[in-house]
Amino acid sequence: MLTCTVDTTGAILLRKRKLSDTSLIVSWCTEAFGCIQTVAKGARRPKSPFAGKLDLFFEAEISIVRSRKSDLHTLTEVVLKNPFSGIRSNYLRTQTAAYFVELIEICTERDHREPELFMLLRRAFGYLDANDPTARAVAHFETELARITGVHDMKRLKADPAFALGNLFGRLPLSRTPLLKTLATEAKDSSK
């Protein structure tokens, strides 16, 4: 008889998509396991135990049964910790959070433990929860991500951290350019 061990960790919901009429595939940035994908069986049913707990950018404590055959694990429980509702209060905050998620997805391997990455995303979402984004905040996130992934050292390299990330991982999210243009326009408008 096989026994399944349930692992629990802090996590931030990055992405979700339909798997079947009743289930979802949910991507997480976790404290203990890195970026992972889970199956939330029955999550699309009206009386699901996951109802109201699986939305973009939510921070939660999740319990999973790790798969031995694939990188798609089974989500068994979600305890909501912080919905970061301020992120959804305006489009620019949401756009910036989405860019951070895209950047993390490009720069990390699935199931590779990196607790510093989780802490960076939690701090960034905490900032966006309470503040409108700025180009400086985006640059800070990119710099920290480049440092965590080991591609940029400000003391030795004077190059742009975003360039270093894009160079190593082959690309940057396409949403970066329109986001930076919008932030520059917002900054110009607020200084008038």
N, C-alpha and C positions, 0 to 999 in steps of 0.2 A: 504494500500500500504506500503510495506516494503522499508525502505531506508537503503542503505549500506553506512557505513562510511569507508573512506579510511584512513589508518594509514601509516605514513611515518617514517622510521628509517634508521640509518646507519647500514650496514650489510657487512659481508664477506662471499663469496660463499664457502661452504664446500664440497658439493657433488652435482652431478646432474645425473639423470637417465631417461631413456625413459619411458614415460607413455603411449603414443599412437603414431601413425604415425606422428602426428603434435605437440604433447605436451610433456613437461618434468616435472619431479618432481625435485625441486631444494631445497637443504638444506642450511640454512644460520645460521650464528652466528650473532645475531643482538644486537644492543645497547639497544633497548627498550623492546624487547620481549624474549630475550634469544635465544636458538637454536630452530628454527622453520623449517617447511617444507611448500613449496608453490607449486602450480601448475602454470606453465607458459604455458598458452593455446596458441597454435599456434607457439611456440618458434622454432619448427623444420622446419617451412615454410621458403623459401628463402627470402621473403620480410617481415619477422616478425619485429615488433618494438624492439624485444629483440636481434636481430642479432648483434653479436660481443660484447654483454654485459654480457653474461652468461658463464664465464670460471672459472675454479678452481682458488681459492685464490684471485679473484677480490674483491676489496672493492667498494661498491656502496651505493647509497641512494635508498632504495626500497620503493615502495608503495604497500600495500596489503589490501585486504578485508578479514577480519578475519572470519573464518567459525564458525558458532554456533553449528554445528553438529559433527565436527571432528577436528583433529589437522592438517588438510591439508588446508591451506589458499590459496587464489587466488592472484597471483602476477599480479599487474596492470601496474607498471612502474619501470624501472631501469635506474638510472643515474650513469654512471661509474665515480668513484672518483679516484681510484688508481688501475691499473692492476697488480702492483707488478711484473713487467716483469723481473726483476733481478732474481726472484725465479726460473723462467724457463730457466735461462742462463746456469745452469749446473745441472746434475742429483742429486748431493748430496744436493743442496739447495731444490730441488723439493722433494726429499725423506724426508728431515727433516720437511718441511712444511706439507707433508702428514701425518707424524707421529704426529705432533702437532694437526692436524685435528682429527685423530683417537682418540687421548687421550681426546680431548674435547668432542667428541661424547660419549665416554665411561663414562665420569665423570659428565655429565650434564643431567638433565631432560628436556624433550621437553617442550617448552612454559613456562619455568621458568626464569624470568627476573634476569639477573646478569650482569650489565653493566661493572663490573670490568673484567669479562671474555672476553668480546668483546675488551676492551682496551688492555688486555694482548696479545690477538691474533694479534691485529693491530700492537703493538710494535714488536712482534716476526717476523711478516711478513715484517715490515719495516727494521728490522735487516737483515733478509735473503735476502731482496731485494738488499742490498748494501754489504753484507759480506758473506763469506763462513762460514758454521756452524762449531762449535767446540763442544766437549763433555761438556765444561763448559756452553755454551749457552743452550744446551739441559737440563742440570741439573738445570739451572736457571729457565727455563720455567716450568719444573716439580715442582720445589720448590714453585714458584708463584702460580701454579695451585692448589697444595696441600694446600697452605695458603688460597686461595680464597674459596675452597670447604670446608675448616674448618677441614681438617684431619691432618694438620701438623703445628706445632709451633716450629720453630728452637730453641727458647730459652728453651723450656721445653723438647722437644723430640730431641734426637740426631740421631734418625733413618733416614734412607734414605727416602726422600719424595716420590720417585717413588714407593718404597715398601709400604708406607702408602696408596697411591692411589690405587695400585693393591690390597691391603688387603681389603680396603673398597668397591671397585667396582667389586671385584671378578677376575679381570685380568688387565693386561696391554696389549697394542697392540703387536701383534706378530712381527711387524716391528721394535720394539725397539732394540732387540739384534743385528740383522744385521746392523742397523744404527750405534749403538755404536761401533761395530767392525770396520766398515768402517771409522768412525771418528778417532778411535785409530790408524788405519793404516795410514790415511792421516797425522795425527799429527807426527807419527814416521818418515814418509817419508819426511816431510817438515823440520824436525830437522836435517836431514843428511847433 
